Amino acid sequence: MTILEAMRLPGLFGSFFGEAESWTAWEAFLAALFGLGMTDGQLALYRTHTGRTRAPEGPAREAWVVAGRRAGNERVR
């Protein structure tokens, strides 16, 4: 099971993440962070915000996130 699958399961973390559309950017970030397969939409977000053309081929060793208030970062830690 991946982190993205766990985010959607009501019995695990699904109730913490509410509507799927509001977490689209975080899902793209987590897919990139963990080196998971990305949907076309996630890949488009990744390309837009990183300037990179290819998705990561494996998980990152470390990530630093700069996020403002109400960005949802306290739920993704």
Buried (B, 14 or more C-beta within 10 A) or exposed (E): EEBBEEBEEEEEBEEEBEEEEEBBBBBBBBBBBBEBEBEEEBBEBBBEEEEEEEBBEEEEEEEEEEEEEEEBEEEBE
